[in-house]
Every structure is written in structure tokens, then in C-alpha cells.
Amino acid sequence: MLLYYYFVGGDRFIPAIKQLLAIVIIVWLSTQIKHHDHLREKEYPFYLKATVILFGLILLVYVFSALGDILVPLAFAAFLAVLLNPLVNTLMSHKVPKALAIILSLFLAVAFLTGLFYFLSTQIAQFSASFPLLKQKFLTLSGSVQQWIYLKFNVSTEKQLAFIKQALDNSQSLLGQTVGTVLGTLSVVFLLPVYIFMLLFYKTLILNFFFEVFKEKHSREVAEILRETKLAIQSYIVGLLIEMVIVAILNSIALLLLGVKYAILLGVIGAILNMLPYIGGIIAIALPVLIATVTKDGYSTQLGIVVANLVIQFIDNNIIFPSFVSVKVQINALISIVIVLLGNALWGISGMFLSVPFVAVLKIIFDRIDELKPWGKLLGDNVPTRYLGNRRNKKTVSEEIVDQK
């Protein structure tokens, strides 16, 4: 009945009640599994097991989606807590009290982000000072483009303006949604320090929970999973930061050599956008091309920007990312693309960031469980050199010959 009302209840359940009901469903299922452990020894038909697994996955995804407002900030806080944990341990080794060590670590992290924000704000201030001139040049350029479209495609200026107005209306709707998302994200940002502090402060309690949940004979495997999970998350986040710094430097140098205005600002923004798969790289190229089109004559600079960005993207995808990010999480490219798309469908941009480290943690767990090792190999980037099907087929033929004798 709980499942019926959760899925069919419709508008009768407000989101908060549905989230609470989702938690009740999870707790109920866990108690049922716990009370029926002896059923695991019984063999069930494949179609029944497949149905149960499929239903479980659907329920899990639905619950993750319903509880996204709670789980997303907690996930970010968990990853950032793992990243700050070495700094907290270092401060505690110098006789700094635990609570004070966590507060100092959070203060240093906030100071770093504040410095980055201040740098970007100063660059944006310089850009805004030249905005009236850029606007005038853009209007002149747009008039020339409209005239060219009219001469080449016989599309009147009125139709072009109507099309632009419709596009602006759509963009304003999208902008409103984006602003709402950003404001929601900012509200979560204020909760992140609280979550991070609590996770670091109760770290020992949380870790002991994992050891107590499993039997004592599995303590070694649990310790290895926790250790490798910590290293994977730390390496992934640090690798992303290193990648962002290198790409920002390469972007800025390329734009400075091409004589593009606001090269450093555009280079840093491009590096930040580069962390967003697919759409980020397109915007990172479009912004400097637009600025160059407005501020410079001809099209050689725009062509140079496109070529430079393609070269930087090639270096990033084949050298920087594999060296500093991909090698740390050991997830193959196919799975990375699929999980990023799934993460975007589930939690939006936040899901894009969280999907790769989340699957990296799953791979670590799968590699430690015999029944799930094939899934761990599927997620990994080690491509087998031999096809198991041929070997097994040959073995089957030889067994048939022996049986005939």
C-alpha cells in the first residue's frame, strides 16, 4: 500500500510528504530484508530476480530524485569533507583541538574561494566599464548581419526582429529558471559548511558504523574500501583543480597572444566552464569569439580562437585529464559519458559533478565483492586482451570429445 500511494498518490502528496514517505519505504524494505536473510540461500528463477532488481533500481532512482534537495548538498559536503580531512588531521597532530582544527580548515577553504571570487569580480568590473562601447559595436555589427541576411536569403528585417524577439523571450524564461537554480544553489552553499563540520566532527562515529554493520571477518575489506574511497575522492577533486588551473593558464596565454580583450577573465571562465561536460566547452569557445567579433575587425582572430581552443581541448582530453583526473578514478570513457548524462538527467549540473566520483566509489566496492567483480571490470578502464567466449567454447568442445570417448 505504501508503494501504491507513493507512485499513484499524485497531487495529494506534497513533495515534503513524498520525501518522508520515500524514507519510510526504504526503512521498511531494509527491515524486510533483515528479517528474511534465510531467503537469500534459496535459488529463484532468473526472470523473478531480474524483475526484483529492475524494480529496486527504479525505486532507488525515484527516491534519489525525490530526495535530491537533501542528498545533493550532503554528497557535496561528504566529498569536500574527505578533501579537507588531511588538513584537519595535520592541525590535530599539532595539538589543535578537533573543533578548532575543522573551523580553521573551513576558514582556509572559504578564504581560497573568496580570493578567487574577488579576482573574477575585479576582472568583471573592468569588463563592465567597457560595456557601453561593446554594446554600440555589437548593434552596428548586428545591423550589418541583418542586411547581409536580407540580401542573401531574402528575409526581411521585420521577420528577423520577430525571430530575435521570440528567441529572447525563450532565453528570458530559461534565464529565470537558471537564476532560480543559482539562488537555490546559493542557499545550499550556506548549509555546506555546517554539513562539512558535522561530517568531520563525527567522522569516527560514522566510520565505526561501517565496521559494526559488517561482520568482524570483513573488517579488512571494509578498511580497504574506505581507504581507497578516500584516496579516489581526494585525487579526483585535486585532479580537477589542477586541470582547471592548467587550462586557465593555456586559455589566457592563447587569448593574450591573439590580442583578445579581457583575456585573463575569459581564460579563467573558460577553464571553469570546461569542468561542465559538453555544453561547457562550447560556451568557453563562444564567449571569446563573441568578444573578438565585437572588438576586432576581420575574422582571423576568431579563427585563431577556435583553433587555439581545439588544440587546448586536444591537450586536455589526451594529456591533462588522463594524467590528473581519469587515472585517479580508473573509469573508462564510455561509462564516464553515460553516467554524466544520467547524472544530468537525475540532478542537473550537480549530478554531472557527482556522477564520476560516485561511480568510482561503486567500482571500489564492486572490486571487493566476488559476485560484483564483473561489474567492477565493466566500469574500469582495463581492456582485456583475450575474449573469454572463444576460450570457453574451445573448452566446451574438448569436454564433448572426452565425453564421446
Secondary structure, DSSP 4 states (H G I P E B T S, - for coil): -HHHHHHH-GGGS-HHHHHHHHHHHHHHHHHHHHHTGGGGGS---HHHHHHHHHHHHHHHHHHHHHTHHHHHHHHHHHHHHHHHHHHHHHHHHTT--HHHHHHHHHHHHHHHHHHHHHHHHHHHHHHHHTHHHHHHHHHHHHHHHHHHHHHHH---HHHHHHHHHHHHHHHHHHHHHHHHHHHHHHHHHHHHHHHHHHHHHTHHHHHHHHHHHS-GGGHHHHHHHHHHHHHHHHHHHHHHHHHHHHHHHHHHHHHHHTT-TTHHHHHHHHHHHTTSTTHHHHHHHHHHHHHHHHHSSSSHHHHHHHHHHHHHHHHIIIIIHIIIIIHHHT--HHHHHHHHHHHHHHHTHHHHHHHHHHHHHHHHHHTTSGGGHHHHHHHSS---SS-HHHHHHHHHHHHHHHHH-
